[in-house]
Amino acid sequence: MSQSLAKECNELKERYDTCFLKWYSEKYLRGINASDNNECAGLFKEYSKCLHTALKERGIDKLLDEAREDFKENDATLLGKKKCKWESESPHLILTTHT
């Protein structure tokens, strides 16, 4: 599996990736509790917290915030002036639109 952006988070990322791939292949693809994707949520939160801390220590968090703001404006233009909102509470970043 790929490494984390922060080497101190590699173990947590590997644990989350393993959990997610197991859930995806053994449950989601087979339709077993396919709508319950919270099985690995605790591991994702741990990894996310580690990564956020590492990015903040390196000053990268501000660059990410700026990039997200830029994308909101670009996405709003491309989507017909709809407001865009990044939702990062789930294991995957999801872009939703709100009119």
MONOR-V849761 format. One record per helix or strand of 2 or more residues. SS is the DSSP state (H for helix, E for strand). FROM is the first residue (numbers start at 1). TO is the last residue. Records with the same first field share a line. If there is no record, write none. Layout:
SS: FROM-TO, FROM-TO
This chain:
H: 7-28, 41-57, 60-78
E: 83-87, 94-98
